[in-house]
Amino acid sequence: MRTTVGIVGGGPAGLLLARLLHRAGIDCVVLENRSRAYAERRQRAGMLEQGTVDVLRECGAGDRLDVEGLPHRGIELRFDRERHHIDFPTLTGGRGVMIYPQTEIVKDLIALQLAGGPPLLFEAEALAVESPLSDSPVVRYVHEGREQTLDCDYVVGCDGDHGVSRAAFPAGTYRTYAHDYPYSWLGILADVPPSGGELVYARGATGFALHSMRSTTVSRLYLQVPNGTDPDDWSDERIWDELAARFAVDGDWRLNRGTITAKSVTSLRSRVHEPMRHGRLLLAGDAAHIVPPTGAKGLNLAVSDVRVLARGLIELHRTGSTQLLDHYSQLCLDRVWQATRFSYDMTRMLHAQPDGDAFDHRIQLARLRRITTSRRAAAELAANYTGLPLGR
């Protein structure tokens, strides 16, 4: 096949880019190595910045989001058995966030794509991106048991941390900055209504806990656990008891308990790949950067990459100018590093450090106390959480 933009990866980033390009009259092809069923049930993030909500509406994928999404005005911080609400609209001039699961975003975008968008090939395994420095890079892939090639003007790698796109950068042309955290998250999905209206970030006596939700009837909760933890070692009763202990406050708040339907352990890490472009190969989303989920930035960073990239490709299509595309990597990395810093700070502030001591614990509490008693500090957290601007 021949296309203008070959997109490797059919997650939210790849599907959203295809949708934006299609609406601008730019032909593209999406290669997704998994089945449609797998792609639509792949559990990931669920907190959307205002900019993410705006672009989903703009591309026609906002109808169900506006009906089923849960607007949030802030978050709650808990420590020392106290509750502190951080009100985002008051601190940011009206901005908030939206809870809408990534699985549903993918379903919406796939439905739009298959209803009349550009080609979307499932179970199409990309093998390599070749000749990225030429005027016609090529993606080699296997589909329906046969190796094929996709000739492109540009290739966009949205195939994640272990995909072939980033592997196409030759040694010496890039640098990867990495940090691994000395703890993981045990995450659960439970068929139980959320225990409150906002996300709760708790620094409990034995570590971090997060109370989130996927809908009005499904809760998503997390516990800090040691690296290497086997989720099967945690019984349902043990999970609920530990969550209740870490969320405990002085007052009448109670944690709703219900049937746990999914259980998994996720390691926490930060990765930034610089630059995000090599010739006519451009990276977006997890292919270029990974952040711990504490700050809810992963999906939103991928969307901001796609927004910049789509504008650059549309500018090229309409005017012949490559000015925005030439600055793609720099524009994105400025925002990526700010989100990486924010996610790192949130993670360090809220998690018990395995090698920490009483001094470290008191510093964490001092940072939390600063946010909950200083409007300026709270506004800084709110501005980062709801999403920094894309820049010029």
DRENDO-1510 file (C-alpha; in Angstrom, 1 decimal, always signed):
<recs>
REC; n; res; u; v; w
REC; 1; MET; +0.0; +0.0; +0.0 .
REC; 2; ARG; +0.9; +3.6; -0.4 .
REC; 3; THR; -0.3; +6.4; +2.0 .
REC; 4; THR; +0.7; +9.9; +3.1 .
REC; 5; VAL; +1.0; +9.0; +6.8 .
REC; 6; GLY; +1.6; +5.5; +8.1 .
REC; 7; ILE; +0.6; +5.2; +11.8 .
REC; 8; VAL; +2.1; +2.3; +13.8 .
REC; 9; GLY; -0.2; +1.5; +16.8 .
REC; 10; GLY; -3.9; +1.7; +17.2 .
REC; 11; GLY; -4.2; +3.0; +20.7 .
REC; 12; PRO; -5.7; +6.4; +21.6 .
REC; 13; ALA; -2.8; +8.3; +20.1 .
REC; 14; GLY; -2.7; +6.5; +16.8 .
REC; 15; LEU; -6.5; +6.5; +16.4 .
REC; 16; LEU; -6.9; +10.1; +17.4 .
REC; 17; LEU; -4.2; +11.2; +14.9 .
REC; 18; ALA; -5.9; +9.2; +12.1 .
REC; 19; ARG; -9.2; +10.9; +12.9 .
REC; 20; LEU; -7.7; +14.4; +12.9 .
REC; 21; LEU; -5.8; +13.8; +9.6 .
REC; 22; HIS; -8.9; +12.2; +8.0 .
REC; 23; ARG; -11.0; +15.3; +8.8 .
REC; 24; ALA; -8.3; +17.5; +7.2 .
REC; 25; GLY; -8.3; +15.4; +4.0 .
REC; 26; ILE; -4.9; +13.7; +4.6 .
REC; 27; ASP; -4.9; +10.0; +3.8 .
REC; 28; CYS; -3.3; +7.6; +6.4 .
REC; 29; VAL; -3.3; +3.9; +7.4 .
REC; 30; VAL; -3.3; +2.6; +11.0 .
REC; 31; LEU; -1.5; -0.7; +11.8 .
REC; 32; GLU; -2.5; -2.3; +15.1 .
REC; 33; ASN; -0.8; -5.6; +16.1 .
REC; 34; ARG; -3.6; -6.7; +18.4 .
REC; 35; SER; -7.2; -7.7; +17.7 .
REC; 36; ARG; -10.0; -5.3; +18.0 .
REC; 37; ALA; -11.3; -7.1; +21.1 .
REC; 38; TYR; -8.0; -6.8; +22.8 .
REC; 39; ALA; -7.6; -3.1; +21.9 .
REC; 40; GLU; -11.0; -2.2; +23.2 .
REC; 41; ARG; -10.5; -3.9; +26.6 .
REC; 42; ARG; -6.9; -2.8; +27.2 .
REC; 43; GLN; -7.1; -1.1; +30.7 .
REC; 44; ARG; -5.2; +2.2; +31.0 .
REC; 45; ALA; -5.8; +5.7; +32.2 .
REC; 46; GLY; -9.2; +7.4; +32.8 .
REC; 47; MET; -8.5; +11.0; +33.8 .
REC; 48; LEU; -8.7; +13.5; +30.9 .
REC; 49; GLU; -7.4; +17.1; +31.0 .
REC; 50; GLN; -9.6; +19.8; +29.5 .
REC; 51; GLY; -7.4; +19.9; +26.3 .
REC; 52; THR; -7.9; +16.1; +25.8 .
REC; 53; VAL; -11.7; +16.5; +26.2 .
REC; 54; ASP; -11.7; +19.4; +23.7 .
REC; 55; VAL; -9.9; +17.6; +21.0 .
REC; 56; LEU; -12.1; +14.5; +21.3 .
REC; 57; ARG; -15.1; +16.7; +20.9 .
REC; 58; GLU; -13.5; +18.5; +18.0 .
REC; 59; CYS; -12.9; +15.2; +16.1 .
REC; 60; GLY; -16.4; +13.9; +16.6 .
REC; 61; ALA; -15.6; +11.5; +19.4 .
REC; 62; GLY; -17.3; +13.5; +22.2 .
REC; 63; ASP; -20.9; +12.3; +22.1 .
REC; 64; ARG; -20.7; +9.4; +24.5 .
REC; 65; LEU; -18.0; +11.2; +26.6 .
REC; 66; ASP; -20.4; +14.1; +27.3 .
REC; 67; VAL; -23.1; +11.7; +28.4 .
REC; 68; GLU; -21.1; +9.1; +30.4 .
REC; 69; GLY; -18.0; +11.1; +31.4 .
REC; 70; LEU; -17.8; +12.3; +35.0 .
REC; 71; PRO; -16.6; +15.9; +35.4 .
REC; 72; HIS; -14.4; +16.5; +38.4 .
REC; 73; ARG; -13.7; +19.8; +40.1 .
REC; 74; GLY; -10.7; +18.7; +42.0 .
REC; 75; ILE; -8.9; +16.0; +44.1 .
REC; 76; GLU; -8.7; +15.2; +47.8 .
REC; 77; LEU; -5.4; +14.9; +49.6 .
REC; 78; ARG; -5.3; +12.8; +52.8 .
REC; 79; PHE; -2.5; +12.5; +55.4 .
REC; 80; ASP; -2.3; +12.5; +59.2 .
REC; 81; ARG; -6.0; +11.3; +59.1 .
REC; 82; GLU; -7.1; +14.7; +57.6 .
REC; 83; ARG; -9.0; +15.5; +54.4 .
REC; 84; HIS; -8.1; +18.4; +52.2 .
REC; 85; HIS; -10.0; +19.4; +49.0 .
REC; 86; ILE; -8.1; +21.0; +46.2 .
REC; 87; ASP; -10.6; +22.9; +44.1 .
REC; 88; PHE; -9.4; +23.1; +40.5 .
REC; 89; PRO; -11.8; +25.7; +39.0 .
REC; 90; THR; -11.2; +28.2; +41.8 .
REC; 91; LEU; -7.5; +27.8; +41.5 .
REC; 92; THR; -7.2; +27.7; +37.7 .
REC; 93; GLY; -9.8; +30.1; +36.4 .
REC; 94; GLY; -12.5; +27.5; +35.7 .
REC; 95; ARG; -10.6; +24.4; +34.5 .
REC; 96; GLY; -11.4; +20.9; +35.7 .
REC; 97; VAL; -10.9; +17.3; +34.5 .
REC; 98; MET; -13.1; +14.5; +33.3 .
REC; 99; ILE; -13.2; +10.8; +34.2 .
REC; 100; TYR; -13.8; +8.6; +31.1 .
REC; 101; PRO; -12.0; +5.3; +30.7 .
REC; 102; GLN; -9.4; +4.8; +27.9 .
REC; 103; THR; -11.2; +1.7; +26.9 .
REC; 104; GLU; -14.3; +3.8; +26.0 .
REC; 105; ILE; -12.2; +6.4; +24.1 .
REC; 106; VAL; -10.7; +3.6; +22.0 .
REC; 107; LYS; -14.1; +2.1; +21.3 .
REC; 108; ASP; -15.4; +5.5; +20.2 .
REC; 109; LEU; -12.5; +6.2; +17.9 .
REC; 110; ILE; -12.5; +2.7; +16.4 .
REC; 111; ALA; -16.2; +3.0; +15.6 .
REC; 112; LEU; -15.6; +6.3; +13.9 .
REC; 113; GLN; -12.7; +4.9; +11.9 .
REC; 114; LEU; -14.5; +1.8; +10.7 .
REC; 115; ALA; -17.6; +3.9; +9.8 .
REC; 116; GLY; -15.8; +5.8; +7.1 .
REC; 117; GLY; -12.3; +6.7; +8.2 .
REC; 118; PRO; -9.0; +5.7; +6.7 .
REC; 119; PRO; -7.9; +2.0; +6.8 .
REC; 120; LEU; -7.4; +0.4; +10.2 .
REC; 121; LEU; -5.8; -3.0; +10.1 .
REC; 122; PHE; -6.0; -5.2; +13.2 .
REC; 123; GLU; -3.6; -8.0; +13.9 .
REC; 124; ALA; -1.1; -6.2; +11.6 .
REC; 125; GLU; +2.3; -6.7; +13.3 .
REC; 126; ALA; +4.8; -4.1; +12.3 .
REC; 127; LEU; +8.3; -5.6; +11.8 .
REC; 128; ALA; +10.4; -2.6; +11.1 .
REC; 129; VAL; +10.4; +1.0; +10.0 .
REC; 130; GLU; +13.0; +1.4; +7.2 .
REC; 131; SER; +14.6; +4.4; +5.4 .
REC; 132; PRO; +13.3; +7.1; +7.7 .
REC; 133; LEU; +15.8; +9.6; +6.3 .
REC; 134; SER; +14.5; +9.2; +2.8 .
REC; 135; ASP; +11.5; +10.9; +1.1 .
REC; 136; SER; +9.6; +7.6; +1.3 .
REC; 137; PRO; +10.0; +5.6; +4.5 .
REC; 138; VAL; +8.6; +2.1; +4.6 .
REC; 139; VAL; +6.8; +0.1; +7.3 .
REC; 140; ARG; +7.2; -3.7; +6.9 .
REC; 141; TYR; +4.4; -5.6; +8.5 .
REC; 142; VAL; +2.6; -9.0; +8.6 .
REC; 143; HIS; -1.1; -9.1; +8.0 .
REC; 144; GLU; -3.3; -12.2; +7.4 .
REC; 145; GLY; -0.2; -14.4; +7.3 .
REC; 146; ARG; +1.6; -12.4; +4.6 .
REC; 147; GLU; +4.5; -9.9; +4.9 .
REC; 148; GLN; +3.6; -6.6; +3.2 .
REC; 149; THR; +5.0; -3.1; +2.9 .
REC; 150; LEU; +3.4; +0.3; +3.6 .
REC; 151; ASP; +5.1; +3.1; +1.6 .
REC; 152; CYS; +4.7; +6.5; +3.3 .
REC; 153; ASP; +5.6; +10.2; +3.2 .
REC; 154; TYR; +5.8; +10.1; +7.0 .
REC; 155; VAL; +5.7; +7.4; +9.6 .
REC; 156; VAL; +4.3; +8.1; +13.1 .
REC; 157; GLY; +5.2; +5.6; +15.8 .
REC; 158; CYS; +2.4; +5.3; +18.4 .
REC; 159; ASP; +3.4; +1.7; +19.3 .
REC; 160; GLY; +4.5; +2.2; +22.8 .
REC; 161; ASP; +7.7; +1.6; +24.8 .
REC; 162; HIS; +8.6; -1.7; +23.2 .
REC; 163; GLY; +7.5; -1.0; +19.6 .
REC; 164; VAL; +9.5; -1.1; +16.4 .
REC; 165; SER; +9.3; +2.7; +15.8 .
REC; 166; ARG; +11.7; +3.8; +18.5 .
REC; 167; ALA; +14.0; +0.9; +17.6 .
REC; 168; ALA; +14.4; +2.5; +14.1 .
REC; 169; PHE; +16.4; +5.3; +15.7 .
REC; 170; PRO; +20.1; +4.5; +15.0 .
REC; 171; ALA; +22.5; +4.3; +17.9 .
REC; 172; GLY; +24.0; +7.7; +18.6 .
REC; 173; THR; +21.0; +9.7; +17.3 .
REC; 174; TYR; +19.1; +9.8; +20.5 .
REC; 175; ARG; +19.3; +9.7; +24.3 .
REC; 176; THR; +16.9; +8.0; +26.7 .
REC; 177; TYR; +16.6; +9.5; +30.2 .
REC; 178; ALA; +15.3; +6.9; +32.7 .
REC; 179; HIS; +14.3; +6.5; +36.3 .
REC; 180; ASP; +12.8; +3.5; +38.1 .
REC; 181; TYR; +10.9; +3.8; +41.3 .
REC; 182; PRO; +11.5; +1.4; +44.2 .
REC; 183; TYR; +7.8; +0.4; +44.5 .
REC; 184; SER; +4.8; -0.6; +42.4 .
REC; 185; TRP; +1.0; -0.2; +42.3 .
REC; 186; LEU; -1.4; -3.0; +43.0 .
REC; 187; GLY; -4.5; -1.9; +41.1 .
REC; 188; ILE; -8.0; -3.3; +41.3 .
REC; 189; LEU; -11.3; -2.8; +39.4 .
REC; 190; ALA; -14.3; -3.4; +41.6 .
REC; 191; ASP; -18.1; -3.5; +41.0 .
REC; 192; VAL; -18.9; -1.0; +43.6 .
REC; 193; PRO; -20.0; +2.7; +43.5 .
REC; 194; PRO; -17.2; +5.1; +44.3 .
REC; 195; SER; -16.9; +6.1; +48.0 .
REC; 196; GLY; -16.9; +9.8; +47.1 .
REC; 197; GLY; -17.2; +12.3; +44.3 .
REC; 198; GLU; -13.5; +13.0; +43.7 .
REC; 199; LEU; -10.2; +11.2; +43.3 .
REC; 200; VAL; -8.5; +10.6; +46.7 .
REC; 201; TYR; -4.7; +10.6; +47.0 .
REC; 202; ALA; -3.7; +9.3; +50.4 .
REC; 203; ARG; -0.4; +9.2; +52.2 .
REC; 204; GLY; -1.2; +6.5; +54.8 .
REC; 205; ALA; +1.0; +5.2; +57.6 .
REC; 206; THR; +2.1; +2.2; +55.5 .
REC; 207; GLY; +2.2; +3.9; +52.1 .
REC; 208; PHE; +0.2; +5.4; +49.3 .
REC; 209; ALA; -3.3; +4.7; +48.1 .
REC; 210; LEU; -5.5; +6.1; +45.4 .
REC; 211; HIS; -9.3; +6.0; +45.1 .
REC; 212; SER; -10.5; +6.6; +41.6 .
REC; 213; MET; -13.5; +5.5; +39.5 .
REC; 214; ARG; -14.4; +4.3; +36.0 .
REC; 215; SER; -18.2; +5.1; +36.3 .
REC; 216; THR; -20.9; +5.6; +38.9 .
REC; 217; THR; -20.9; +1.8; +39.5 .
REC; 218; VAL; -17.2; +0.8; +39.0 .
REC; 219; SER; -14.3; +1.9; +41.2 .
REC; 220; ARG; -10.6; +1.8; +40.4 .
REC; 221; LEU; -8.3; +1.7; +43.4 .
REC; 222; TYR; -4.5; +1.3; +43.9 .
REC; 223; LEU; -2.1; +0.4; +46.7 .
REC; 224; GLN; +1.6; +1.0; +46.9 .
REC; 225; VAL; +3.4; -2.4; +47.1 .
REC; 226; PRO; +7.0; -3.6; +46.9 .
REC; 227; ASN; +8.4; -4.3; +43.5 .
REC; 228; GLY; +8.0; -7.9; +42.5 .
REC; 229; THR; +4.7; -8.3; +44.3 .
REC; 230; ASP; +2.5; -11.1; +43.0 .
REC; 231; PRO; -1.2; -9.9; +43.0 .
REC; 232; ASP; -2.3; -13.5; +43.8 .
REC; 233; ASP; -0.6; -13.0; +47.2 .
REC; 234; TRP; -3.2; -10.4; +48.1 .
REC; 235; SER; -6.6; -11.8; +49.0 .
REC; 236; ASP; -9.6; -9.5; +48.4 .
REC; 237; GLU; -10.1; -9.1; +52.1 .
REC; 238; ARG; -6.5; -8.1; +52.6 .
REC; 239; ILE; -6.8; -5.5; +49.8 .
REC; 240; TRP; -9.9; -3.9; +51.2 .
REC; 241; ASP; -8.5; -3.9; +54.8 .
REC; 242; GLU; -5.3; -2.2; +53.6 .
REC; 243; LEU; -7.2; +0.4; +51.5 .
REC; 244; ALA; -9.4; +1.2; +54.4 .
REC; 245; ALA; -6.4; +1.7; +56.7 .
REC; 246; ARG; -4.6; +4.0; +54.3 .
REC; 247; PHE; -7.7; +6.1; +53.5 .
REC; 248; ALA; -8.7; +6.4; +57.2 .
REC; 249; VAL; -9.6; +9.8; +58.5 .
REC; 250; ASP; -11.0; +11.3; +61.6 .
REC; 251; GLY; -14.7; +11.4; +60.8 .
REC; 252; ASP; -17.5; +9.3; +59.4 .
REC; 253; TRP; -16.1; +8.5; +56.0 .
REC; 254; ARG; -16.3; +4.8; +55.0 .
REC; 255; LEU; -14.8; +2.9; +52.1 .
REC; 256; ASN; -17.4; +1.1; +50.0 .
REC; 257; ARG; -16.4; -2.6; +49.4 .
REC; 258; GLY; -17.5; -4.9; +46.6 .
REC; 259; THR; -16.6; -7.6; +44.2 .
REC; 260; ILE; -13.1; -7.2; +42.8 .
REC; 261; THR; -13.2; -8.1; +39.0 .
REC; 262; ALA; -9.6; -7.4; +38.1 .
REC; 263; LYS; -6.3; -7.3; +39.9 .
REC; 264; SER; -2.8; -6.4; +38.6 .
REC; 265; VAL; +0.6; -5.0; +39.6 .
REC; 266; THR; +2.2; -2.1; +37.7 .
REC; 267; SER; +5.8; -1.0; +38.1 .
REC; 268; LEU; +6.4; +2.8; +38.2 .
REC; 269; ARG; +9.0; +4.3; +35.9 .
REC; 270; SER; +9.9; +7.5; +34.0 .
REC; 271; ARG; +11.4; +7.5; +30.5 .
REC; 272; VAL; +12.0; +10.4; +28.1 .
REC; 273; HIS; +13.4; +9.7; +24.6 .
REC; 274; GLU; +15.1; +12.7; +22.9 .
REC; 275; PRO; +14.6; +13.7; +20.1 .
REC; 276; MET; +11.1; +12.5; +19.2 .
REC; 277; ARG; +11.9; +12.7; +15.4 .
REC; 278; HIS; +14.4; +11.0; +13.1 .
REC; 279; GLY; +14.0; +12.1; +9.5 .
REC; 280; ARG; +10.4; +11.3; +8.5 .
REC; 281; LEU; +9.8; +9.1; +11.5 .
REC; 282; LEU; +8.1; +10.8; +14.4 .
REC; 283; LEU; +7.2; +9.4; +17.8 .
REC; 284; ALA; +4.1; +10.1; +19.9 .
REC; 285; GLY; +2.9; +8.9; +23.3 .
REC; 286; ASP; +4.5; +6.0; +25.1 .
REC; 287; ALA; +6.9; +5.4; +22.2 .
REC; 288; ALA; +8.6; +8.7; +23.3 .
REC; 289; HIS; +7.9; +9.0; +27.0 .
REC; 290; ILE; +6.6; +7.1; +30.0 .
REC; 291; VAL; +5.5; +8.7; +33.3 .
REC; 292; PRO; +4.3; +7.1; +36.5 .
REC; 293; PRO; +0.5; +7.2; +36.8 .
REC; 294; THR; +0.5; +9.3; +40.0 .
REC; 295; GLY; -0.1; +12.6; +38.1 .
REC; 296; ALA; -2.4; +11.1; +35.4 .
REC; 297; LYS; -0.3; +12.5; +32.6 .
REC; 298; GLY; +0.4; +9.5; +30.3 .
REC; 299; LEU; -2.7; +9.5; +28.1 .
REC; 300; ASN; -2.9; +13.3; +28.2 .
REC; 301; LEU; +0.7; +13.7; +27.1 .
REC; 302; ALA; +0.0; +11.3; +24.1 .
REC; 303; VAL; -2.9; +13.5; +23.1 .
REC; 304; SER; -0.9; +16.7; +23.3 .
REC; 305; ASP; +1.8; +15.1; +21.1 .
REC; 306; VAL; -0.9; +14.2; +18.6 .
REC; 307; ARG; -2.4; +17.7; +18.7 .
REC; 308; VAL; +0.9; +19.3; +17.8 .
REC; 309; LEU; +1.7; +16.6; +15.2 .
REC; 310; ALA; -1.6; +16.9; +13.5 .
REC; 311; ARG; -1.3; +20.7; +13.2 .
REC; 312; GLY; +2.2; +20.3; +11.7 .
REC; 313; LEU; +1.0; +17.7; +9.1 .
REC; 314; ILE; -2.1; +19.8; +8.3 .
REC; 315; GLU; +0.0; +22.9; +7.9 .
REC; 316; LEU; +2.3; +20.9; +5.5 .
REC; 317; HIS; -0.7; +19.6; +3.5 .
REC; 318; ARG; -2.3; +23.1; +3.2 .
REC; 319; THR; +0.7; +25.4; +2.7 .
REC; 320; GLY; +3.7; +23.2; +2.0 .
REC; 321; SER; +5.4; +24.6; +5.1 .
REC; 322; THR; +7.4; +22.2; +7.4 .
REC; 323; GLN; +8.0; +24.9; +10.0 .
REC; 324; LEU; +5.8; +23.3; +12.7 .
REC; 325; LEU; +6.9; +19.8; +11.9 .
REC; 326; ASP; +10.5; +20.9; +12.2 .
REC; 327; HIS; +9.8; +22.1; +15.8 .
REC; 328; TYR; +7.6; +19.1; +16.7 .
REC; 329; SER; +10.2; +17.5; +19.0 .
REC; 330; GLN; +11.1; +20.6; +20.9 .
REC; 331; LEU; +7.5; +21.8; +21.3 .
REC; 332; CYS; +6.5; +18.4; +22.8 .
REC; 333; LEU; +9.5; +17.8; +24.9 .
REC; 334; ASP; +9.1; +21.1; +26.7 .
REC; 335; ARG; +5.7; +19.9; +27.9 .
REC; 336; VAL; +6.9; +16.3; +28.4 .
REC; 337; TRP; +9.6; +17.4; +30.8 .
REC; 338; GLN; +7.2; +19.5; +32.9 .
REC; 339; ALA; +4.8; +16.6; +33.1 .
REC; 340; THR; +7.6; +14.3; +34.0 .
REC; 341; ARG; +8.7; +16.6; +36.8 .
REC; 342; PHE; +5.2; +17.0; +38.1 .
REC; 343; SER; +4.6; +13.2; +38.1 .
REC; 344; TYR; +8.0; +12.6; +39.8 .
REC; 345; ASP; +7.2; +15.2; +42.5 .
REC; 346; MET; +3.7; +13.8; +43.2 .
REC; 347; THR; +5.1; +10.3; +43.4 .
REC; 348; ARG; +7.9; +11.2; +45.8 .
REC; 349; MET; +5.6; +13.3; +48.0 .
REC; 350; LEU; +2.9; +10.6; +48.4 .
REC; 351; HIS; +4.8; +7.2; +48.6 .
REC; 352; ALA; +6.6; +5.7; +51.5 .
REC; 353; GLN; +10.3; +5.5; +50.5 .
REC; 354; PRO; +11.7; +2.0; +51.2 .
REC; 355; ASP; +15.1; +3.5; +52.1 .
REC; 356; GLY; +13.6; +6.5; +53.8 .
REC; 357; ASP; +13.6; +7.4; +57.5 .
REC; 358; ALA; +11.6; +9.6; +59.8 .
REC; 359; PHE; +13.2; +12.7; +58.3 .
REC; 360; ASP; +12.0; +11.8; +54.8 .
REC; 361; HIS; +8.5; +11.2; +56.2 .
REC; 362; ARG; +8.4; +14.6; +57.9 .
REC; 363; ILE; +9.6; +16.3; +54.7 .
REC; 364; GLN; +6.7; +14.6; +52.8 .
REC; 365; LEU; +4.2; +15.8; +55.3 .
REC; 366; ALA; +5.7; +19.3; +55.2 .
REC; 367; ARG; +5.2; +19.4; +51.4 .
REC; 368; LEU; +1.6; +18.2; +51.7 .
REC; 369; ARG; +1.0; +20.7; +54.4 .
REC; 370; ARG; +2.4; +23.5; +52.2 .
REC; 371; ILE; -0.1; +22.6; +49.4 .
REC; 372; THR; -3.1; +22.5; +51.7 .
REC; 373; THR; -2.3; +25.8; +53.5 .
REC; 374; SER; -0.9; +27.9; +50.6 .
REC; 375; ARG; -3.1; +29.1; +47.8 .
REC; 376; ARG; +0.0; +29.6; +45.6 .
REC; 377; ALA; +1.2; +26.0; +46.2 .
REC; 378; ALA; -2.3; +24.6; +45.6 .
REC; 379; ALA; -2.6; +26.6; +42.4 .
REC; 380; GLU; +0.7; +25.2; +41.1 .
REC; 381; LEU; -0.6; +21.7; +41.7 .
REC; 382; ALA; -4.0; +22.4; +40.1 .
REC; 383; ALA; -2.4; +24.1; +37.0 .
REC; 384; ASN; -0.2; +21.0; +36.4 .
REC; 385; TYR; -2.9; +18.5; +37.1 .
REC; 386; THR; -5.5; +20.1; +34.8 .
REC; 387; GLY; -3.0; +20.4; +32.0 .
REC; 388; LEU; -0.3; +22.9; +31.0 .
REC; 389; PRO; -0.9; +24.8; +27.7 .
REC; 390; LEU; +0.6; +23.4; +24.5 .
REC; 391; GLY; +2.8; +26.5; +24.0 .
REC; 392; ARG; +3.2; +28.5; +20.8 .
</recs>
